[in-house]
Amino acid sequence: MTNLEATESSPSNVVAGREPADGECRFCGSTPAVKTTQQGIGSFLIFYRITTWRDQMCRSCAEAVHRDANAKTMTWGWWGLGGIMFWMFLLGNAARMRAARALDHPRRTAGVAAPLNEPMVPGEPWFRRRAALVATCIGGTGWLLLVAIVVAALVLP
């Protein structure tokens, strides 16, 4: 279970207190936090699904969401028409992370009701996650073969 799934599936972790305000992380209640957006894409043949995470996040939680979104994109983005545009999601996510990475280390704010008691652990980047790496190798090879076949069909009589 990833950090994101844990926050969505366990409302019993919420402590008594007020909701996170502007500048406080929605996941852990820490400060400082910035509004950021991360996106992922999964595709199969002609179908695709875009997932968006948009909220106030501290540096650690934003990094965890960023790494999870990129790993899911690299695992599931190759298998259809999404393979043409998955790189736009990776570049967009990297650009949107600049503001979150510039924040100080998160500090827990007392009295904030948040799903997590502490900031998320970012975890491994996508290229160190086995499923994403294998899918990238297989998907990348598949797309290269497809391009080679199309080029050969156009060049050869």
C-alpha positions as CSV (number, residue, x, y, z in Angstrom):
1,M,0.0,0.0,0.0
2,T,1.4,3.4,-1.0
3,N,1.4,6.5,1.2
4,L,-1.5,7.9,-0.9
5,E,-3.6,4.8,-0.6
6,A,-3.1,4.9,3.2
7,T,-4.3,8.4,3.5
8,E,-7.4,7.8,1.4
9,S,-8.4,4.5,3.0
10,S,-7.9,5.2,6.7
11,P,-9.9,8.1,8.1
12,S,-9.5,6.7,11.6
13,N,-6.0,8.2,11.6
14,V,-7.4,11.7,11.8
15,V,-6.7,13.4,15.1
16,A,-9.2,15.8,16.7
17,G,-8.6,19.4,15.7
18,R,-9.2,21.9,13.0
19,E,-8.8,21.3,9.2
20,P,-5.5,22.3,7.6
21,A,-5.4,25.9,6.6
22,D,-3.6,27.6,3.8
23,G,0.1,27.0,4.1
24,E,-0.5,23.6,6.0
25,C,-0.1,20.2,4.4
26,R,-3.4,18.4,3.7
27,F,-1.8,15.0,4.3
28,C,0.2,15.6,7.5
29,G,-0.7,19.1,8.7
30,S,2.9,20.3,8.6
31,T,4.1,23.7,7.6
32,P,5.3,25.2,5.3
33,A,3.2,23.9,2.5
34,V,2.5,25.0,-1.1
35,K,-0.4,24.3,-3.4
36,T,1.0,21.9,-6.0
37,T,-0.3,19.5,-8.7
38,Q,1.0,16.2,-9.8
39,Q,-0.4,14.1,-12.6
40,G,-0.1,10.6,-13.9
41,I,-1.4,8.7,-17.0
42,G,-2.2,5.1,-17.5
43,S,-3.2,3.8,-20.9
44,F,-4.2,0.6,-22.7
45,L,-4.7,0.5,-26.4
46,I,-7.0,3.5,-27.2
47,F,-8.1,4.1,-23.6
48,Y,-6.3,6.2,-21.1
49,R,-6.8,7.6,-17.6
50,I,-5.3,10.7,-16.2
51,T,-5.0,11.0,-12.4
52,T,-4.4,14.3,-10.8
53,W,-3.3,15.1,-7.2
54,R,-3.9,18.8,-6.5
55,D,-3.6,20.1,-2.9
56,Q,-1.5,21.9,-0.3
57,M,1.5,19.8,0.4
58,C,4.7,20.1,2.5
59,R,8.0,19.2,0.9
60,S,8.1,15.5,2.0
61,C,4.5,14.8,1.1
62,A,4.9,16.6,-2.3
63,E,8.0,14.5,-3.0
64,A,6.2,11.3,-2.1
65,V,3.2,12.2,-4.3
66,H,5.6,13.2,-7.1
67,R,7.5,9.9,-7.0
68,D,4.3,7.9,-6.8
69,A,2.7,9.7,-9.8
70,N,5.9,9.3,-11.9
71,A,6.2,5.6,-11.0
72,K,2.6,4.9,-11.9
73,T,3.1,6.9,-15.2
74,M,6.2,4.9,-16.0
75,T,4.5,1.6,-15.2
76,W,1.1,2.2,-16.9
77,G,1.6,5.0,-19.4
78,W,3.3,2.9,-22.1
79,W,0.5,0.5,-23.1
80,G,-1.6,2.6,-25.4
81,L,-1.9,6.0,-26.9
82,G,-0.8,7.5,-23.6
83,G,2.7,6.3,-24.5
84,I,2.9,9.2,-27.0
85,M,2.3,11.8,-24.3
86,F,3.6,10.3,-21.0
87,W,6.8,12.3,-21.2
88,M,4.7,15.5,-21.0
89,F,3.4,14.4,-17.6
90,L,6.9,13.7,-16.3
91,L,8.2,17.0,-17.5
92,G,5.2,18.9,-16.1
93,N,5.5,17.1,-12.7
94,A,9.2,18.0,-12.5
95,A,8.5,21.7,-13.3
96,R,5.7,21.9,-10.7
97,M,7.9,20.4,-8.0
98,R,10.3,23.3,-8.0
99,A,8.2,25.3,-5.6
100,A,7.7,22.4,-3.2
101,R,11.4,21.5,-3.2
102,A,12.3,25.1,-2.3
103,L,10.4,24.8,1.0
104,D,12.0,24.2,4.4
105,H,11.8,20.8,6.1
106,P,8.2,20.2,7.3
107,R,7.3,21.0,10.9
108,R,4.1,19.5,12.5
109,T,1.5,22.1,13.4
110,A,-0.2,21.4,16.7
111,G,-4.0,21.1,16.7
112,V,-4.4,20.3,13.0
113,A,-6.5,17.3,12.1
114,A,-4.7,15.4,9.3
115,P,-4.8,11.8,8.0
116,L,-1.1,11.3,8.8
117,N,0.7,12.0,12.1
118,E,4.0,12.9,10.2
119,P,5.0,13.7,6.7
120,M,5.1,11.0,4.1
121,V,8.3,9.1,3.4
122,P,9.1,9.9,-0.3
123,G,10.2,6.4,-1.2
124,E,12.3,5.4,-4.1
125,P,12.3,7.3,-7.5
126,W,10.6,5.5,-10.4
127,F,13.9,4.2,-11.9
128,R,14.6,2.3,-8.6
129,R,11.2,0.7,-8.5
130,R,11.2,-2.7,-10.2
131,A,7.7,-2.6,-11.8
132,A,8.3,0.8,-13.3
133,L,11.7,-0.1,-14.6
134,V,10.6,-3.4,-16.2
135,A,7.5,-1.7,-17.7
136,T,9.7,1.1,-19.1
137,C,12.1,-1.3,-20.7
138,I,9.3,-3.4,-22.2
139,G,7.2,-0.4,-23.2
140,G,10.1,1.6,-24.6
141,T,11.2,-1.4,-26.7
142,G,7.7,-1.8,-28.0
143,W,7.5,1.8,-29.1
144,L,10.9,1.6,-30.7
145,L,9.9,-1.5,-32.6
146,L,6.7,0.2,-33.7
147,V,8.6,3.2,-35.0
148,A,11.1,0.9,-36.7
149,I,8.3,-1.0,-38.5
150,V,6.6,2.2,-39.7
151,V,9.9,3.7,-40.9
152,A,10.8,0.4,-42.7
153,A,7.4,0.3,-44.3
154,L,7.8,3.9,-45.6
155,V,11.3,3.5,-46.8
156,L,11.3,0.0,-48.3
157,P,9.4,-0.5,-51.5
